[in-house]
Each structure stands twice: as structure tokens, then as C-alpha cells.
Amino acid sequence: AHQVGLLSFWDEIGFPHEQEKQLFGSSLTVIGFQVDIDSMTISMAPNKKEELIDHLCQFIDSHPLRDFQHLAGWVNWALNVFPLLKPGLCAVCLNISGKSHPHEHLYLNNDIHSDLHWLVSWLQLSDALHIIQDISW
């Protein structure tokens, strides 16, 4: 309808736009999350969720600061779908705050270890963020 007309106009005048970004439908992938309008949910692809869980489980011992930052960024991305898991990042954020040397090795203390196990257990139980609990209007 209106989007088709706009895209056709852009094609006629040579205005650049990316075709793969012109998606439509009741279920779309947005920044790596599956947004389903029919079920009113936002979910993480099962394989991406498993990759994150595996990475969290293997994150033991000492790591450079950049690895902690990478882990924190990955979990922060997942918080878009699992916002109630935010407390699981507290110990990691406390450990990396004030640090600036990317190759400085940081150790997992008991708080970080506990938080990562807590995150894994809840990620394994969680499936999607329900936008509206009662979808009957």
C-alpha cells in the first residue's frame, strides 16, 4: 500500500534504500530478536540463546577486561528480551567499572560466579517477553 508506493517512488528517482530492510509480516527479526505480532512476544532464536548459555557456562577463571566487556554487552543485548535478568549483570559491572586496560586480567569472584549461574538457570527457563499479557481486547 503506502510503503509500496513510497519504495516505487524512491526507485524512480534513484533514492538509495536497502531491499532487505523492507520487510513486512506478522513475525519479523529485529536486531536479532524474533518479534511476533500474532502472539505479542519478542523472543531470542533458540540457537542464539544456547550460544549465550554455553558462553556463560564456560566463562570461568581469569579473563582480560575486554572479555568481561564482551560478555556484559552480550548479556545486555539479551536483556531486551529478558529484562528481569538485569540483576545478573551487577557483579560483572562492579568488577569492570573503573578499569580501562583491555588486556588486564580480571578474576571471577564468588559474586560473579553466582550471578552467572543465576543468569544461566533463568535463561534456560525463559522463552519470550510477552508484550501484552491478555491478548483478547
Disulfide bonds with the S-S distance in Angstrom:
none
